[in-house]
C-alpha cells in the first residue's frame, strides 16, 4: 500500500511570506511508501498464500530477483516503511533484506554478497573492460547459434545459497538466458583478474563456481600479462584445468559451444604493462594507472 505524496511548505518561505506579504509558500514534497514485501515473495492471487507458503520458511531461488525489483521501486521514495522483512535467516540466504534494499536502492556501486555480507565492487580499468568485451564479442555469435546469450558484468549469478557475484562475462543457455536479474544456471563464466582480486577469483569464486551444476567452463584472464587459466567440464562431469601461456597459438576449447577462444582474441587491441613493472606498482601511463584497483 502506498501513501500519497505529502506537501510541506518550507518554514523559511512561510516566515518570509508572513513578513512581506508578497511571497507565496513554495511546497516541498516528501514521498512516503509503506510496503509489505513478504520477505521477497511475490503474491498475485489468493491461491499463492497456499501454494507459496513454503517460501516463508525455506529458501526460494527467485527471492533476490524480487528484492532487486523492489529496490528499483522504492528508490523513487524519500521514506519507506517495510513490513515482513527478513533480517538474515536461512530462507533469505542469510541476507539482511533491509540492508540489502537500502544499499541497492540508493547506491551507484554494485555489491556482491557472500554469507550475507555485502562487498562493494570497485570500477574497472579500461584494459579490464576491453578484455571482457573481447571475450564476450568472440563468443556472441557461436552462443546465439546454440540458443545462448552472452552478458557483460551487470547481471548477478547465484553461485550458492548465500553467494551472489557479478561475473565479468557469463554465458547462459535456454531458459537461463531469459531471466532478467539473477542467473542461477550459467554455462560459462569469465573473470578478468587483477592483483587485488586474484586470490578471490582463484580460490573463493573458483570453489563456488565449480560447484554450480550447469557450469561448463570457467576462465580466469589476467589483465597484466597474456595468461589464461581455463577450467572446462568433460563429458563425464569431471573438471579439467588448463593453463594457457601468452603464445599466439594458445587457445582454449569450449565444447558446449563447439568453439575455441584464442589468446590473441582475448587480448585483441589491449596494451599490457611492460614486463619490468611488478604487480601492484603504478605505471606512468595514466590510462592504466588504476589497474590494481579494478574489479576482477
C-alpha positions in Angstrom: 0.0 0.0 0.0 1.4 3.4 -1.0 0.8 6.7 0.8 0.1 9.8 -1.4 2.9 12.4 -1.6 2.7 14.9 1.3 3.1 18.6 0.6 5.0 20.5 3.2 5.7 24.2 3.0 9.2 25.3 3.8 9.5 27.1 7.1 11.8 29.8 5.7 9.4 30.5 2.9 6.5 30.7 5.3 8.3 33.2 7.5 9.2 35.3 4.5 5.6 35.3 3.3 4.3 36.4 6.7 6.8 39.3 7.0 6.4 40.7 3.5 3.1 39.5 2.4 4.3 39.2 -1.2 6.0 35.7 -1.4 3.8 32.6 -1.6 5.0 29.5 0.3 6.8 27.0 -2.0 5.6 23.5 -1.3 8.1 20.7 -0.9 7.0 17.1 -1.5 8.1 14.2 0.7 7.3 10.9 -0.9 6.3 8.2 1.6 5.7 4.5 1.0 4.5 1.6 3.2 5.3 -1.7 1.6 4.7 -5.3 2.7 7.4 -7.2 0.8 6.5 -10.6 2.3 10.2 -11.4 2.7 10.8 -11.1 -1.1 7.9 -13.4 -2.1 5.6 -12.4 -5.0 1.8 -12.9 -4.4 -0.6 -12.0 -7.2 -3.6 -14.2 -6.2 -5.3 -15.7 -3.1 -4.1 -19.2 -4.2 -0.5 -18.1 -3.7 -1.0 -17.8 0.0 -1.3 -21.6 0.0 1.0 -22.6 -2.9 3.8 -20.2 -1.9 3.5 -20.8 1.9 6.7 -22.9 1.9 8.7 -19.9 0.8 8.1 -18.3 4.2 10.2 -21.0 5.7 12.6 -22.3 3.0 15.0 -20.6 0.5 13.4 -19.5 -2.8 15.6 -19.1 -5.9 13.8 -16.0 -7.2 13.8 -14.1 -3.9 16.8 -12.0 -4.7 15.4 -11.1 -8.1 12.2 -9.9 -6.4 14.3 -7.8 -4.0 16.1 -6.2 -6.9 12.7 -5.2 -8.4 11.6 -3.8 -5.0 14.8 -1.8 -4.7 14.1 -0.2 -8.1 10.6 0.7 -7.0 11.5 2.2 -3.5 14.4 4.2 -4.9 11.8 6.8 -6.0 10.6 7.5 -2.4 12.1 9.5 0.4 10.9 7.5 3.3 10.0 3.8 3.1 8.3 1.7 5.8 8.9 -2.1 5.1 6.8 -4.9 6.5 7.6 -8.6 6.8 11.3 -8.2 6.2 13.8 -11.0 6.8 16.8 -10.0 8.9 19.1 -12.7 7.6 17.8 -16.2 8.1 18.1 -19.4 6.1 15.0 -18.5 3.9 16.7 -15.3 2.7 20.1 -16.8 2.0 21.3 -15.1 5.2 20.9 -11.7 3.7 19.6 -8.9 5.8 16.8 -7.7 3.4 16.6 -4.2 5.0 20.3 -3.6 4.5 20.1 -5.1 1.0 17.3 -2.8 -0.1 18.9 0.2 1.4 22.1 -0.4 -0.5 20.7 -1.4 -3.8 18.0 1.3 -3.9 20.3 4.3 -3.5 23.9 3.2 -4.1 25.5 3.7 -7.5 28.0 1.0 -6.5 27.2 -2.7 -7.1 27.6 -5.2 -4.3 28.4 -8.9 -4.2 27.1 -11.0 -1.3 28.9 -13.7 0.5 27.5 -15.3 3.6 25.0 -12.4 4.0 27.8 -9.8 3.9 27.8 -7.1 1.2 31.1 -6.3 -0.6 31.3 -3.2 -2.8 32.7 -3.7 -6.3 35.2 -1.1 -7.5 35.1 0.3 -11.0 37.1 -1.4 -13.8 40.0 -0.1 -15.7 39.9 0.5 -19.5 42.2 -2.5 -20.1 39.9 -4.7 -17.9 36.9 -3.6 -19.8 38.5 -4.3 -23.2 39.5 -7.8 -22.3 36.0 -8.6 -21.0 34.5 -7.2 -24.2 36.8 -9.2 -26.4 35.8 -12.5 -24.6 32.1 -11.6 -25.0 32.4 -10.4 -28.6 34.2 -13.6 -29.8 31.7 -15.8 -28.1 28.5 -14.0 -29.1 27.8 -15.4 -32.5 28.5 -19.1 -31.6 26.5 -18.6 -28.4 23.5 -17.2 -30.3 23.6 -20.1 -32.7 23.1 -22.5 -29.8 20.3 -20.6 -28.1 22.6 -18.9 -25.6 23.1 -15.3 -24.5 26.4 -13.5 -23.6 26.1 -11.0 -20.7 28.7 -8.5 -19.5 29.2 -7.6 -15.8 25.8 -6.2 -14.8 23.9 -9.4 -14.0 24.2 -11.3 -10.8 25.0 -15.0 -10.6 23.8 -17.1 -7.7 26.8 -19.4 -7.0 25.4 -20.9 -3.8 22.5 -20.3 -1.3 24.4 -17.4 0.3 26.7 -16.3 -2.6 25.9 -13.8 -5.3 28.5 -12.5 -7.7 28.8 -10.2 -10.7 31.0 -12.1 -13.2 32.8 -10.0 -15.9 31.3 -12.3 -18.6 28.8 -15.0 -18.5 27.0 -17.3 -21.0 23.6 -18.6 -20.2 21.6 -21.0 -22.3 18.0 -22.0 -22.8 15.6 -20.7 -20.1 18.6 -19.4 -18.1 19.2 -16.9 -20.8 15.7 -15.4 -20.4 16.0 -14.3 -16.8 16.1 -10.6 -16.0 18.2 -10.1 -12.9 19.8 -13.2 -11.3 21.2 -16.1 -13.3 21.2 -19.4 -11.5 22.2 -21.8 -14.3 25.2 -20.2 -16.1 27.1 -22.3 -18.6 30.3 -20.2 -18.8 31.8 -17.6 -16.5 34.9 -15.5 -17.2 36.6 -13.2 -14.6 39.2 -10.7 -15.6 41.6 -10.7 -12.7 43.9 -8.1 -11.2 46.4 -8.2 -8.3 43.6 -7.1 -5.9 41.1 -9.8 -6.9 43.4 -12.7 -8.0 43.1 -14.6 -4.7 39.3 -14.3 -4.7 39.0 -15.3 -8.4 41.3 -18.3 -7.9 40.0 -19.5 -4.5 36.7 -18.3 -3.3 35.0 -17.9 -6.7 36.7 -21.0 -8.1 35.3 -23.1 -5.4 31.8 -21.6 -5.7 31.6 -21.6 -9.5 32.8 -25.2 -10.0 30.0 -26.4 -7.7 27.3 -24.9 -10.0 25.8 -28.0 -11.7 25.1 -26.2 -15.0 28.6 -24.6 -15.4 30.7 -25.9 -18.2 33.6 -23.5 -18.3 35.3 -21.0 -16.0 38.0 -18.7 -17.4 40.4 -16.6 -15.3 42.0 -14.0 -17.5 45.0 -11.9 -16.3 44.9 -8.3 -17.2 48.6 -7.5 -16.7 50.0 -10.3 -18.9 48.9 -12.7 -21.5 47.8 -15.6 -19.4 44.6 -17.5 -19.1 43.6 -20.3 -16.6 40.8 -22.3 -18.0 38.6 -24.9 -16.3 36.3 -27.0 -18.5 34.0 -29.8 -17.7 34.4 -33.0 -19.7 31.6 -35.4 -20.8 31.9 -37.3 -17.6 31.3 -34.3 -15.5 34.9 -34.0 -14.3 36.8 -30.7 -14.3 39.9 -30.3 -16.4 42.4 -27.5 -15.7 44.5 -25.9 -18.5 47.0 -23.1 -18.2 47.4 -21.1 -21.4 50.7 -19.1 -21.9 50.8 -16.0 -24.0 51.9 -17.7 -27.2 49.9 -16.7 -30.3 48.8 -20.3 -31.0 47.4 -20.9 -27.5 43.7 -21.5 -27.4 41.0 -22.9 -25.1 38.3 -25.3 -26.3 34.7 -24.6 -25.2 33.0 -27.9 -26.1 29.4 -26.9 -25.1 29.6 -24.1 -27.7 31.6 -26.0 -30.2 34.1 -23.1 -30.2 37.7 -22.2 -29.5 38.9 -19.0 -28.0 42.5 -18.0 -28.7 44.7 -15.9 -26.5 45.1 -13.4 -29.4 41.3 -12.9 -29.5 41.2 -12.3 -25.7 43.9 -9.7 -25.8 43.0 -8.0 -29.1 43.8 -4.3 -29.1 44.9 -4.5 -25.4 48.1 -2.8 -24.4 49.8 -4.5 -21.4 52.2 -3.1 -18.9 56.0 -3.6 -19.5 57.3 -6.8 -18.0 59.6 -4.7 -15.8 56.6 -3.4 -13.9 55.9 -5.6 -11.0 52.4 -6.4 -9.9 50.9 -3.7 -7.6 53.2 -1.0 -8.9 51.9 2.1 -10.5 52.6 2.6 -14.2 53.4 6.0 -15.6 50.7 5.8 -18.4 47.6 7.4 -16.8 45.4 5.2 -19.0 46.4 2.1 -17.0 47.2 3.7 -13.7 44.1 2.3 -11.9 44.9 -1.3 -12.9 45.3 -2.6 -9.4 42.1 -1.1 -8.3 39.8 -2.5 -11.0 37.2 -5.2 -10.4 38.2 -8.8 -11.2 
